[in-house]
Amino acid sequence: MTATHHGHIRLAGASLGRHRHICAFFHNSKEGFEILGPFILDGLRCEHKAVHLVSADKREDHITRLRCEGIDTDASQLTGQLEIRTTVDAYLKDGLFDQDRMVEEFSAMASGNASGAFPLSRIVCDMDWAADTPEHLQDLIEFESRVNELWEQHDDIVVCVYDLARFDGGTVVNIMRTHPLVLIGGILRENPFYIPPTQFLAELSERRSEKGGQSAAAE
């Protein structure tokens, strides 16, 4: 991460420090936007770039909520300060979730690499697509761990928004283990369940080896 943190950036009443990869758990979109709306508006006022990955069926509702916050969505999109992409286009190109491609995608979004005059990006990702395609969940969890190595090199804030009603307890626990910060119950805090990528990915590899051995033994 670069030396500057670009001032005091706040989310849910808390100041962000070195770690800026956040899993945010809400019960519905309305609850989520009550907390994320002011954060998004503040970023635009600070001349930060806003990148929003939203499901196609939520796009119009998302734009309406932004406008209710006083954001001129048309003007912001014309200047390139606001970029709204669908989650399927971002995460599931050709219907596939490719971890390596996604690392490249997010690297291109990072403020140090993205074109334009914005000092950093505030990236908000709607993760409902993962609930709709459970076959990609294990790869997603591995990716969420891997991508921490990228975000440690940048000042950008990345908020991964998960609907608690759509993911089971085991998945929620694994998601928490891959994010250094967690926002739940409207409170942002350091995540005591977080495991650094090197350790987490080693554990995943060991589990897969054990399963592979058990499968071979059963044949």
N, C-alpha and C positions, 0 to 999 in steps of 0.2 A: 504494500500500500504506500502511496506517496505520503510525503511528510505532512501536508495540510489536510485537515478534515473539512475545509470549506465552511468554517463557522459551526455554530451549534445547530445541528439538525435534530428535530424532535419528532417523535412518533408516539402516540398514545400517552403524551405527557412526560415522556422520558427522553433524555438526550442520548443520541447514538455515539458510540465510541469507535474502537478499532473494528469490531465485528459488525457486519452490516447485511448478512444473509439471514433472513428472518422467515420462520414459518408462522403464519397467522391463522388461528383457528376461530371460525365464527359459525353461527347456527343458520345464517341466511345472508343474502347479499345486502339487505338493508342494514343489518347490524354491522357488517363489514364496512360499508361505505360511511357510516357515521363516524368511524375512527379513521379510515383511510382518506376520506374526502378532504379534511383540513390539511393532511400531510401532502396530498397531491397539489392542492391550491398553493400551499406554502412553497413547494418546489418550483412551480411555474413562476411565482413572484420573485423567486431567487434566481431565475433564469437557468434553472436546471432543466434538462431534457426529461420528458415523461414518456416512458414506453409502457403501454398497457397491452397485455395479452389476455383477451377475453373470448369466451365461447361465442360463436356466431349468433346464437339465439339471445344472448345478453347484450349485444353490441349497442342496440338502440337505447335500451334501458340505461346502459352505462353512460352513454353520451348525455342522456337526459339528466342523470344525476350530476354529471360534471357541470352542466349548464346551471343547475340549481345551486351549485357552489359559487356561481358567478364567473365561470370559466367560458371564454369565447372559444368554443371547440373548433369552429371553422377557421378562425384566424390562427389559432395555435397549430393546427395541422398544416396550414399553408406555409407557415414559417419553418416547419419541421420540428418545432419544440415539443409537440404532442404527436406521438405515433401510436395508433391503435391497430393491433393485428389480431387475427383470430387465432385461437389456441391450436386448432387443427392445422392451419398453415404453418405455425411456428414449430409445434412439437411432433406432428404426425405427417410429415411430407411423404406423399405416396402411400399413406396409411401405415407407415412404419415409424417407430420411435428409435432413432439411432443416437446413442450416447455421444459418439465422436462428433457427429454433425451438430448436435446441440451445444457441445462445448465450443465449437467454432461459431455457432450462431450467437451465443452469449458473449463470446470474445469480441465479436464484431459490434455488439451493442455497447461494450464497455467504453467509458468516456475517454480512455487513453487511445482508443482505436477508431471510434465512431467519427465520421466526418461532421463538421459543424463547429459552432463557437460555444457550445455548452460545456461548462466546467465539469459536470458529472451528470449521471443519469439516475433517476428514480424509477425502477422497474417493478411493476406490479403484475403478478402472474396468477390468473384464475386457474386453479388446478382441477376443476370439475371434469375435464377431459379424461383424467386418469381414472376417475370413478366409472366413466362410461366405457373405458377400455381396460379392464382389470388385468388383461394378459400382459400389459406393459408395466404393471406396478413394480415388479422386482427390478427391472431395468431402470425405472424412474428413481427408485430409492438409491440405487447404486450411483446414478448420475447426480442426485442431490448431494451425495457425499463428495464425489469427484470435483464438482464445480466449486466447492469451497476453496480449492487451490487457486482457481482463477480469481475469485472475488477477494482473496487476501491481497492481491496485487493491485486492487483498484479501490477508489473511494465510493463507488456507486452503491446505492441501497437497493437490495432485491428483496421484495416481499412476496413469498409464495402463499397464496390464499387457499386454504382448505376448508371445505364445508364439513363440519363435524357429523352432520346427519348422513353423509355419503361415504364415510370411510370407517372400517371396523377398528376396534381397539388396537389390534396388533399392527395394523398399518400406521395408525396415528403414532404409536410408540416409535416405530422405525423412522417415520418422518421427523420426529423430534430429535432422534439420535443423529440426524444429518444436518441440523441447523444450530449454529452457535447462539442464536437468539430465538425466543419464542414469545408470541403475543397470544394470550389466551385469557378469557374473562375480562377483556379490555385492558389488560396490564402487560406491558412489555418488560421482559426480564432476561438476564443471562440464563441460558438453558443448562440446568444441572445434568441433563441426560445426554448432552452433546458428546460425540466421540469423534476425534480428529480423523480425517480421511485415511491416513496410513493405517491406523488401527482398525477402523470400521471396515475398510475394504479387505484387509487381511482376514478379519472374522468372516466376512461373506465368502471369501475364497475357501476358507477352511470348512465352512458349512456345506458348500457345494461339493467339496471333495468327499466329505463324509456321506452325503446323500448318494453321490456317484458310487461309492464303495458299497453302500447298503443295497443299491439297486442291482449291482453286479453280483453280490452275494445271493440275492433272492432269485436270480435267474437259474 
